[in-house]
Amino acid sequence: MFQRQVYSAPARKAEEANRRQQIDTPTRGDILTDLESWLAQLVADAPHRHGELPEIEIDYVRRAIEEIERLRTEAKAS
């Protein structure tokens, strides 16, 4: 779906370090919590992703969070 370009060397090192920190804590809990965590990481990494369009991915994750929250609110109301 998304074509990803190669990170610059400093951004790649930061991305790899972030991923290593997260590997030991895989989450299988609430998807909303996972998406919010992913969104925070996308926003933090955005300035380092030269030549890419991180705002598109950020928008998709934000929309997914909003949709899940809306569906959960509707489910509670019914």
C-alpha positions in Angstrom: 0.0 0.0 0.0 2.7 2.5 1.0 6.0 2.8 -0.7 8.6 3.5 1.8 11.9 5.1 1.0 15.2 4.5 2.7 15.8 6.5 5.8 18.8 8.8 6.1 21.6 7.3 8.2 20.8 9.2 11.4 17.1 8.6 11.1 17.6 4.9 10.4 19.7 4.6 13.5 17.1 6.3 15.6 14.3 4.2 14.1 16.3 1.0 14.7 16.9 2.1 18.3 13.2 2.8 18.8 12.2 -0.6 17.4 14.7 -2.4 19.6 13.2 -0.7 22.7 9.7 -1.8 21.7 10.5 -5.4 20.7 10.6 -6.7 24.2 7.1 -5.3 25.0 4.8 -6.6 22.3 1.3 -5.6 23.1 -1.7 -7.8 22.6 -4.0 -5.7 24.7 -6.2 -2.9 23.6 -5.9 -2.0 19.9 -6.6 1.7 20.7 -3.7 1.9 23.1 -1.5 0.3 20.4 -2.6 2.7 17.8 -2.1 5.7 20.1 1.4 4.5 20.8 2.1 4.0 17.1 0.7 7.5 16.3 3.1 9.0 18.9 6.0 7.2 17.2 5.0 8.3 13.7 4.8 11.9 14.9 8.2 11.7 16.6 9.8 10.1 13.5 8.2 12.4 10.9 10.9 15.1 10.8 13.5 12.4 10.1 11.7 10.7 7.2 13.1 12.6 4.2 11.4 12.2 0.9 8.4 10.4 2.5 4.9 11.5 3.3 4.6 10.7 7.0 1.6 13.0 7.3 -0.5 10.5 5.2 0.3 7.6 7.6 -0.3 9.9 10.6 -3.7 10.9 9.2 -4.6 7.2 8.6 -3.7 6.3 12.2 -5.6 9.3 13.6 -8.7 8.4 11.5 -8.5 4.8 12.8 -8.3 5.9 16.4 -11.3 8.3 15.9 -13.3 5.5 14.2 -12.6 3.0 17.0 -13.5 5.6 19.6 -16.7 6.4 17.8 -17.7 2.8 17.4 -17.0 2.1 21.1 -19.1 5.1 22.1 -22.0 3.9 19.9 -21.7 0.4 21.3 -21.8 1.7 24.9 -24.9 3.8 24.1 -26.8 0.9 22.7 
